[in-house]
């Protein structure tokens, strides 16, 4: 028929480099579309920062442990690979900030730690700090330009105390980074756009809160956070199983040494074989992706090399409930860096997840986060020293003196990419450079968001572009 567009043919063979959740999501999307898929993961396990482990004989997540459910991508993927009946909401989201020697309730109405008013800041921020924040509307308008560090901008409008006591711990919990270096545009793009329209930060946050919620069948509903019974570390194995069931090949301990463009596709070299492919999804961390693209796209490789990573650690502890004289409440607490503690956050897993409490009613499991970009002193401690440092903080913050029956330390070397000022422009340049290569796309936490849903969306987008459907 005249004017009819012929869809691009599905590539016969696509190689996915990287077995984190982005690469797995891409592989799943590709096999669903009928492509033949080979996924190559350099390490001995799949999932990246999703890691199913155990402590004291009980299953537990040793990496990420919750899905942001108001974005549908990760929850949809879990349902698609047979984990739908295992999805469950968190029991409690009540979180405090340990500040000035006490637990302070996290105020309502903030955007990742950027408050829209001063209600609820008493005790967390001094009267002088609140008075400084109230001056925002009287200050001259401050341009954000192409980008600005979120901490620097909020400090200029509200004062440093709001940044140090509220923004830093909440932002640090997501990025393990320094608010005074992290990009406003990349981390809070909607707020960045409102700031460009308004003369004050208070007005920008208020404008976002006034925006109507999306309506219709696609509108998000239900709990904000969800998990998987047994831990969301089950998700990588379930996705890999679904890919294999459709004929895909999923290989671990398969480091890619070289990536070369050929006349009709790509050649991928591993230590033990050479593969040919019609398309490639590069779901490796930024440094590894830079190395593989150095010859074929020097511009993309140069920008990828500039993305820095934080290397946090998690200390998971299991206690006998009967031995705990103090049983803390809520889902956990955050600790501002200015407090000078080893712990930056703690999650009370046995309070947060019903499945864990029912699986191990006699135990109380919690975990503490340690280390942030630019301050990794505690990470140089060995495991025993790190556990001891965390226990000291728990004793002072929670009054917890019981000895754990088991402990696990999981270290995430280069685990979280840092979205420095200019990150959005950097990722745009990377994608523009990569788009010049036939049927090759990049995806992962280094680009548009570090959350699981963002990573799933990134992998699906890359797969669709390689397929020619987007």
Backbone torsions as a table, in degrees:
resi	resn	phi	psi	omega
1	UNK	NA	136.6	-177.9
2	UNK	-62.4	136.2	177.2
3	UNK	84.0	-5.4	-179.4
4	UNK	-75.6	136.9	-179.3
5	UNK	-91.8	127.7	177.7
6	UNK	-86.6	122.5	-178.5
7	UNK	-66.1	150.8	178.2
8	UNK	-65.1	140.5	179.6
9	UNK	-66.4	147.4	176.9
10	UNK	-70.1	130.9	178.7
11	UNK	-59.1	143.9	-179.6
12	UNK	-68.9	-41.9	-175.9
13	UNK	-140.1	124.7	177.3
14	UNK	-121.0	132.0	174.9
15	UNK	-101.2	128.0	175.1
16	UNK	-103.7	122.4	-179.2
17	UNK	-101.2	108.1	-179.7
18	UNK	118.4	124.6	-175.9
19	UNK	-109.4	26.9	168.5
20	UNK	-74.0	-174.1	-174.9
21	UNK	-65.8	-30.0	177.8
22	UNK	-66.1	-47.1	179.4
23	UNK	-64.9	-40.2	177.8
24	UNK	-64.0	-41.8	177.9
25	UNK	-63.2	-39.7	177.8
26	UNK	-63.6	-45.3	-179.9
27	UNK	-60.9	-41.1	179.5
28	UNK	-63.8	-42.6	178.6
29	UNK	-62.8	-41.7	-177.6
30	UNK	-65.7	-46.1	-178.6
31	UNK	-68.1	-31.7	176.2
32	UNK	-63.5	-30.0	-179.9
33	UNK	-85.5	-3.0	176.6
34	UNK	99.9	3.9	178.8
35	UNK	-77.7	152.6	170.6
36	UNK	-87.0	128.4	-168.8
37	UNK	-124.2	137.2	167.4
38	UNK	-124.1	120.3	176.9
39	UNK	-104.4	130.9	-177.8
40	UNK	-118.4	117.7	178.0
41	UNK	-113.0	128.5	-174.7
42	UNK	-69.4	-34.8	-176.0
43	UNK	-86.1	-176.8	-178.0
44	UNK	-87.3	0.4	179.1
45	UNK	-144.8	160.1	179.7
46	UNK	-95.1	160.5	169.8
47	UNK	111.0	-17.8	-178.7
48	UNK	59.3	-119.3	-178.3
49	UNK	-82.0	5.2	168.4
50	UNK	-97.7	114.7	-170.5
51	UNK	-141.8	111.7	177.3
52	UNK	-84.6	124.1	178.5
53	UNK	-136.0	-158.9	176.9
54	UNK	-151.1	157.4	173.5
55	UNK	-144.6	131.6	-177.2
56	UNK	52.3	35.9	178.2
57	UNK	78.6	8.1	-177.2
58	UNK	-111.9	134.7	177.1
59	UNK	-63.9	143.5	-179.5
60	UNK	-157.3	150.1	173.9
61	UNK	-80.7	127.8	175.9
62	UNK	-98.9	3.8	175.6
63	UNK	-132.8	-138.9	177.7
64	UNK	-56.8	144.3	-175.4
65	UNK	-134.0	10.5	178.8
66	UNK	-148.8	149.1	175.5
67	UNK	-105.9	134.2	172.5
68	UNK	-78.1	105.2	-167.1
69	UNK	-83.6	-10.0	178.0
70	UNK	-76.4	-14.0	164.0
71	UNK	-98.3	129.7	-168.7
72	UNK	-82.5	-14.2	-165.3
73	UNK	-60.5	-47.9	-176.2
74	UNK	-70.3	-41.4	178.3
75	UNK	-63.7	-41.3	177.4
76	UNK	-61.4	-41.4	179.7
77	UNK	-64.6	-43.0	178.6
78	UNK	-59.3	-42.3	178.9
79	UNK	-66.1	-38.9	-176.7
80	UNK	-65.8	-25.7	-177.2
81	UNK	-106.1	19.2	170.4
82	UNK	92.4	12.1	-179.7
83	UNK	-103.2	11.8	-176.1
84	UNK	-57.3	-43.5	-178.5
85	UNK	-72.7	-12.0	-179.7
86	UNK	-93.9	-7.2	179.8
87	UNK	-71.0	137.4	176.9
88	UNK	-148.9	147.2	179.4
89	UNK	-76.4	161.9	174.1
90	UNK	-68.0	148.7	179.1
91	UNK	-74.3	-39.3	-179.6
92	UNK	-145.1	144.6	174.4
93	UNK	-115.9	11.1	-178.0
94	UNK	-65.9	117.8	-176.3
95	UNK	-128.1	144.0	175.7
96	UNK	-119.3	166.5	172.5
97	UNK	-116.5	124.2	177.7
98	UNK	-81.8	109.1	-173.9
99	UNK	-146.2	135.3	-179.6
100	UNK	54.6	39.5	172.6
101	UNK	79.9	12.9	-179.2
102	UNK	-151.1	161.9	175.4
103	UNK	-81.8	125.4	179.4
104	UNK	-115.0	134.5	179.9
105	UNK	-67.2	137.1	177.2
106	UNK	-68.1	123.8	-176.7
107	UNK	-67.3	152.8	176.2
108	UNK	-77.9	165.6	170.8
109	UNK	77.2	19.3	177.7
110	UNK	-100.9	161.7	174.7
111	UNK	-116.7	97.4	-176.8
112	UNK	49.3	40.4	176.5
113	UNK	98.3	-1.8	175.6
114	UNK	-97.4	106.6	-175.7
115	UNK	-75.7	152.0	177.4
116	UNK	-98.0	-11.9	171.7
117	UNK	-158.5	-176.4	-174.6
118	UNK	-99.7	3.4	178.2
119	UNK	-64.0	130.9	178.1
120	UNK	86.2	0.3	-179.4
121	UNK	-87.7	-8.4	-179.2
122	UNK	-59.5	134.7	-178.0
123	UNK	89.6	-37.9	176.3
124	UNK	-80.1	-42.9	178.4
125	UNK	-119.3	140.5	-177.6
126	UNK	-67.0	160.6	175.0
127	UNK	-54.4	-36.4	178.4
128	UNK	-66.8	-38.3	178.1
129	UNK	-66.7	-38.8	177.7
130	UNK	-66.9	-41.3	178.2
131	UNK	-61.0	-38.6	178.1
132	UNK	-64.8	-40.9	179.3
133	UNK	-63.8	-38.0	-177.5
134	UNK	-65.9	-14.9	180.0
135	UNK	-80.6	-4.5	-171.1
136	UNK	-51.6	-48.4	-175.4
137	UNK	-67.6	-20.2	179.3
138	UNK	-87.8	-9.6	-178.7
139	UNK	-79.1	152.4	173.7
140	UNK	-60.2	149.9	179.0
141	UNK	-61.7	135.7	179.6
142	UNK	-111.7	119.9	-179.2
143	UNK	-73.8	141.2	175.8
144	UNK	-96.5	-11.9	177.3
145	UNK	58.9	-146.4	178.9
146	UNK	-68.2	-33.5	179.2
147	UNK	-173.8	166.7	179.1
148	UNK	-160.1	154.5	175.0
149	UNK	-68.8	131.6	-175.3
150	UNK	-62.1	-39.8	179.7
151	UNK	-66.0	-41.1	-179.9
152	UNK	-64.6	-41.2	-178.4
153	UNK	-68.9	-45.5	179.8
154	UNK	-65.1	-38.0	177.5
155	UNK	-63.0	-37.9	179.1
156	UNK	-66.4	-36.0	-177.9
157	UNK	-88.0	-39.8	-173.0
158	UNK	-109.5	-19.6	-172.5
159	UNK	102.1	155.8	-174.7
160	UNK	-67.0	-29.0	-174.5
161	UNK	-63.4	-38.7	177.1
162	UNK	-63.1	-39.5	177.9
163	UNK	-65.4	-50.0	-173.2
164	UNK	-68.9	-31.4	-173.8
165	UNK	-99.7	-20.8	-177.3
166	UNK	-124.5	-55.7	-176.5
167	UNK	-64.2	-48.4	-176.2
168	UNK	-57.1	-52.3	-177.7
169	UNK	-64.6	-35.9	-179.4
170	UNK	-73.2	-41.7	178.4
171	UNK	-69.5	-38.9	179.7
172	UNK	-61.7	-33.6	179.8
173	UNK	-64.2	-22.6	179.5
174	UNK	-96.0	-46.3	-170.7
175	UNK	-106.6	-10.1	-174.2
176	UNK	50.5	42.2	-174.6
177	UNK	-130.9	-175.8	-176.3
178	UNK	-100.8	118.1	-177.7
179	UNK	-58.7	-26.3	-178.4
180	UNK	-80.5	1.3	176.7
181	UNK	-124.2	-15.4	-174.0
182	UNK	-83.3	141.6	-175.9
183	UNK	-70.6	130.3	172.1
184	UNK	-67.0	-45.3	-174.7
185	UNK	-64.5	-37.8	-177.2
186	UNK	-79.5	-34.8	-175.2
187	UNK	-88.2	-35.8	-179.8
188	UNK	-133.1	69.8	-174.7
189	UNK	-61.6	-36.2	179.5
190	UNK	-65.9	-40.6	177.7
191	UNK	-66.7	-39.7	177.2
192	UNK	-55.7	-45.0	-179.2
193	UNK	-67.7	-38.9	178.6
194	UNK	-67.4	-36.4	177.5
195	UNK	-61.5	-36.6	179.0
196	UNK	-66.8	-21.5	-178.8
197	UNK	-94.1	-22.5	-171.3
198	UNK	-116.0	162.5	-179.0
199	UNK	-89.6	-9.3	-178.3
200	UNK	-140.3	158.1	177.6
201	UNK	-71.0	-38.4	176.8
202	UNK	-57.2	-44.4	-179.8
203	UNK	-66.9	-36.0	-179.8
204	UNK	-65.9	-45.4	179.0
205	UNK	-65.5	-42.0	178.6
206	UNK	-60.7	-38.7	179.5
207	UNK	-62.9	-39.2	178.5
208	UNK	-67.0	-38.2	179.3
209	UNK	-69.8	-23.9	179.1
210	UNK	-81.4	-17.1	-177.9
211	UNK	-61.7	134.2	-179.6
212	UNK	-66.1	147.4	175.4
213	UNK	-67.7	146.9	175.5
214	UNK	-59.2	146.5	-179.1
215	UNK	-124.5	168.1	178.6
216	UNK	100.3	-178.8	-173.8
217	UNK	-65.1	-23.0	-178.4
218	UNK	-88.7	-3.0	-176.9
219	UNK	-66.3	136.5	178.1
220	UNK	-67.8	142.6	177.5
221	UNK	-148.1	169.9	179.0
222	UNK	88.9	-164.2	-175.2
223	UNK	-66.5	153.7	178.8
224	UNK	-75.1	-40.8	-178.1
225	UNK	-123.2	142.3	177.0
226	UNK	-135.5	157.8	175.0
227	UNK	-131.1	-174.0	178.2
228	UNK	-121.9	130.4	176.4
229	UNK	-54.8	124.8	-174.5
230	UNK	93.4	-8.1	177.4
231	UNK	107.7	142.5	179.1
232	UNK	-73.9	-5.3	170.0
233	UNK	-63.2	-10.3	174.3
234	UNK	-74.7	-20.9	-173.5
235	UNK	-61.6	-46.0	-179.7
236	UNK	-57.1	-43.6	179.3
237	UNK	-64.4	-37.5	179.4
238	UNK	-66.8	-40.5	178.6
239	UNK	-66.9	-44.4	178.9
240	UNK	-60.1	-40.2	177.8
241	UNK	-62.6	-40.1	178.8
242	UNK	-66.7	-36.5	177.6
243	UNK	-65.8	-44.7	179.4
244	UNK	-64.3	-37.7	179.8
245	UNK	-61.0	-26.6	179.1
246	UNK	-96.3	14.3	174.5
247	UNK	95.4	1.1	179.1
248	UNK	-75.3	156.9	178.6
249	UNK	-110.3	127.1	-179.0
250	UNK	-123.8	115.7	-172.9
251	UNK	-122.5	134.9	171.6
252	UNK	-102.8	173.0	-177.5
253	UNK	52.1	39.4	-177.4
254	UNK	-128.6	77.1	-179.4
255	UNK	-72.8	133.7	176.7
256	UNK	-86.3	122.7	-177.1
257	UNK	-95.1	-25.9	-177.3
258	UNK	-157.7	150.7	-178.9
259	UNK	-136.3	116.4	-173.8
260	UNK	-128.5	133.9	177.0
261	UNK	-78.0	137.4	177.2
262	UNK	-118.1	-178.8	-178.9
263	UNK	-61.5	-36.0	-174.5
264	UNK	-124.1	19.1	179.2
265	UNK	163.8	-133.9	-174.6
266	UNK	-137.6	150.1	173.4
267	UNK	-116.7	127.8	-176.3
268	UNK	-119.0	123.4	-175.6
269	UNK	-108.3	128.0	173.6
270	UNK	-116.4	173.9	-179.5
271	UNK	-60.3	-25.7	-174.6
272	UNK	-119.8	0.0	177.1
273	UNK	-165.5	169.2	176.1
274	UNK	-121.7	128.5	179.3
275	UNK	-110.3	148.5	170.2
276	UNK	-110.0	144.8	-176.4
277	UNK	-145.5	151.1	173.4
278	UNK	-81.5	-27.1	-179.1
279	UNK	-148.9	161.0	-179.2
280	UNK	-137.6	133.3	167.2
281	UNK	-109.5	117.9	-176.7
282	UNK	-97.8	98.5	-176.0
283	UNK	-108.6	25.5	179.8
284	UNK	-83.7	159.3	173.4
285	UNK	-56.9	162.4	-170.7
286	UNK	-56.9	-43.7	-178.6
287	UNK	-63.2	-44.3	178.6
288	UNK	-66.4	-40.2	177.9
289	UNK	-63.4	-39.7	178.1
290	UNK	-59.9	-44.4	-179.8
291	UNK	-60.8	-42.8	-176.8
292	UNK	-72.9	-25.4	-177.9
293	UNK	-97.1	0.2	-172.6
294	UNK	-56.4	-41.6	-177.8
295	UNK	-81.4	-38.7	-173.4
296	UNK	-85.5	-28.1	179.8
297	UNK	-148.1	79.1	-178.2
298	UNK	-57.5	-35.3	-179.0
299	UNK	-64.8	-46.4	178.0
300	UNK	-63.3	-42.1	-179.2
301	UNK	-61.6	-39.7	-179.6
302	UNK	-64.1	-43.8	179.0
303	UNK	-68.8	-39.0	178.2
304	UNK	-62.5	-37.0	-179.5
305	UNK	-65.2	-21.9	-178.6
306	UNK	-83.8	-4.8	179.3
307	UNK	-83.3	119.9	179.8
308	UNK	-91.8	161.3	-177.9
309	UNK	-130.0	148.9	170.4
310	UNK	-96.5	155.2	-177.6
311	UNK	-126.7	71.1	-177.9
312	UNK	-74.8	173.1	175.5
313	UNK	-134.7	154.8	175.4
314	UNK	-120.3	133.7	176.1
315	UNK	-114.3	111.9	-178.8
316	UNK	-102.7	130.8	-176.4
317	UNK	-127.1	140.6	175.6
318	UNK	-119.1	128.7	179.4
319	UNK	-119.0	154.1	169.4
320	UNK	-79.1	126.1	-179.2
321	UNK	-57.5	-37.8	-176.5
322	UNK	-63.8	-20.9	-177.5
323	UNK	-96.6	-1.5	-177.9
324	UNK	-92.9	112.4	177.1
325	UNK	-77.0	-21.8	177.5
326	UNK	-123.3	125.1	177.3
327	UNK	-116.4	101.4	-176.2
328	UNK	-65.7	159.2	179.0
329	UNK	-107.7	177.3	177.1
330	UNK	78.3	-176.2	-179.0
331	UNK	-92.6	-12.9	179.2
332	UNK	153.2	-169.4	-179.8
333	UNK	-148.0	159.4	177.5
334	UNK	-115.2	152.7	179.7
335	UNK	-127.9	117.9	178.1
336	UNK	-62.6	143.3	177.8
337	UNK	-56.3	-30.6	-178.4
338	UNK	-66.0	-13.5	176.6
339	UNK	-74.0	-17.7	175.8
340	UNK	72.5	25.3	179.6
341	UNK	-90.3	162.9	171.3
342	UNK	-71.3	-45.4	180.0
343	UNK	-72.1	136.6	170.6
344	UNK	-107.3	-17.8	176.7
345	UNK	-166.9	156.4	173.2
346	UNK	-139.5	138.4	178.1
347	UNK	-114.6	125.4	179.7
348	UNK	-89.3	85.4	-169.9
349	UNK	-60.3	-36.3	-178.4
350	UNK	-70.1	-22.4	172.3
351	UNK	-83.6	-33.9	-170.1
352	UNK	-78.1	-34.2	-172.2
353	UNK	-120.4	121.1	178.9
354	UNK	-60.2	-42.7	-176.1
355	UNK	-61.5	-35.1	-178.9
356	UNK	-72.5	-41.2	178.9
357	UNK	-63.7	-38.8	-179.3
358	UNK	-74.4	-32.9	179.5
359	UNK	-70.6	-36.6	-176.1
360	UNK	-133.7	71.0	-176.3
361	UNK	-64.5	-23.4	-179.3
362	UNK	-87.5	-3.5	-178.3
363	UNK	-114.0	156.4	170.0
364	UNK	-125.0	118.9	-174.9
365	UNK	-111.9	131.6	174.1
366	UNK	-139.3	166.4	175.5
367	UNK	-144.4	150.0	-179.2
368	UNK	-118.7	143.4	176.9
369	UNK	-100.1	139.9	-176.2
370	UNK	-136.0	140.8	172.2
371	UNK	93.0	142.5	178.2
372	UNK	-149.9	160.9	-178.6
373	UNK	-60.1	127.5	180.0
374	UNK	89.6	-9.4	178.2
375	UNK	-145.7	83.7	-175.6
376	UNK	-116.8	27.7	-177.4
377	UNK	-58.9	-43.5	-177.3
378	UNK	-65.1	-24.6	-176.9
379	UNK	-73.0	-13.0	176.8
380	UNK	-82.0	-8.4	175.0
381	UNK	-71.8	149.4	174.2
382	UNK	-75.7	174.3	-172.0
383	UNK	-59.1	-45.1	-178.3
384	UNK	-63.2	-42.1	179.2
385	UNK	-66.1	-38.5	-179.6
386	UNK	-67.1	-42.5	176.8
387	UNK	-60.7	-42.2	-179.9
388	UNK	-64.2	-40.7	179.4
389	UNK	-65.2	-40.8	178.4
390	UNK	-65.0	-41.6	179.7
391	UNK	-63.8	-36.0	177.3
392	UNK	-62.2	-44.9	178.5
393	UNK	-64.0	-41.8	179.1
394	UNK	-62.9	-35.2	177.7
395	UNK	-63.9	-41.4	-178.0
396	UNK	-79.1	-34.6	-175.7
397	UNK	-86.0	-39.4	-177.0
398	UNK	-109.2	-10.3	-172.8
399	UNK	72.3	24.0	-174.9
400	UNK	-89.8	110.5	-177.5
401	UNK	-113.5	-8.2	179.6
402	UNK	-61.6	148.2	176.7
403	UNK	-86.0	134.1	178.9
404	UNK	-69.4	148.2	175.4
405	UNK	-83.8	-17.5	177.9
406	UNK	-159.0	153.4	176.7
407	UNK	-143.1	149.3	176.4
408	UNK	-136.1	134.8	173.9
409	UNK	-114.0	121.2	175.6
410	UNK	-116.6	123.3	-176.3
411	UNK	-106.7	134.3	-176.4
412	UNK	-113.0	79.9	179.1
413	UNK	-62.2	121.8	-177.2
414	UNK	52.5	47.9	-173.9
415	UNK	-85.7	-27.9	-173.9
416	UNK	-129.8	116.8	177.2
417	UNK	-66.3	148.3	-179.6
418	UNK	-104.0	125.8	-179.2
419	UNK	-91.1	80.6	-178.3
420	UNK	-71.3	166.4	177.6
421	UNK	-54.0	132.4	-177.2
422	UNK	91.4	6.1	-175.7
423	UNK	-62.8	-41.1	-178.5
424	UNK	-62.4	-43.4	177.4
425	UNK	-64.6	-37.7	179.4
426	UNK	-63.0	-47.8	-178.1
427	UNK	-68.0	-30.9	175.3
428	UNK	-63.8	-44.0	178.4
429	UNK	-63.0	-41.2	-179.8
430	UNK	-60.4	-47.8	-177.6
431	UNK	-67.6	-36.1	177.2
432	UNK	-64.5	-40.2	178.8
433	UNK	-68.3	-43.0	-178.7
434	UNK	-68.1	-32.1	-179.1
435	UNK	-62.3	-17.6	177.7
436	UNK	-77.9	-11.7	178.2
437	UNK	-92.8	137.3	-176.5
438	UNK	-72.0	127.6	174.2
439	UNK	50.2	43.7	171.1
440	UNK	-133.7	131.1	177.6
441	UNK	-138.8	158.3	179.5
442	UNK	-111.8	155.1	176.9
443	UNK	-159.1	166.7	176.6
444	UNK	136.3	-176.1	-176.8
445	UNK	-68.5	-16.5	-175.9
446	UNK	-75.2	-4.4	-169.3
447	UNK	-111.3	-68.1	-168.0
448	UNK	-118.8	4.5	-179.5
449	UNK	156.3	143.7	-176.3
450	UNK	-94.2	-9.0	179.3
451	UNK	-69.1	158.8	-177.3
452	UNK	-61.5	-43.5	179.5
453	UNK	-61.8	-41.0	177.3
454	UNK	-61.3	-41.4	-178.7
455	UNK	-67.2	-41.1	176.5
456	UNK	-61.0	-45.3	179.0
457	UNK	-61.5	-39.0	179.4
458	UNK	-64.0	-43.3	178.9
459	UNK	-65.4	-40.6	179.1
460	UNK	-66.1	-40.1	179.4
461	UNK	-61.9	-45.0	179.8
462	UNK	-62.3	-42.4	179.1
463	UNK	-62.4	-45.1	-179.9
464	UNK	-61.3	-38.3	-179.8
465	UNK	-70.2	-37.3	176.0
466	UNK	-66.7	-36.9	177.9
467	UNK	-71.7	-18.1	-177.6
468	UNK	80.9	20.4	-179.1
469	UNK	-98.8	0.1	178.0
470	UNK	-134.7	NA	NA
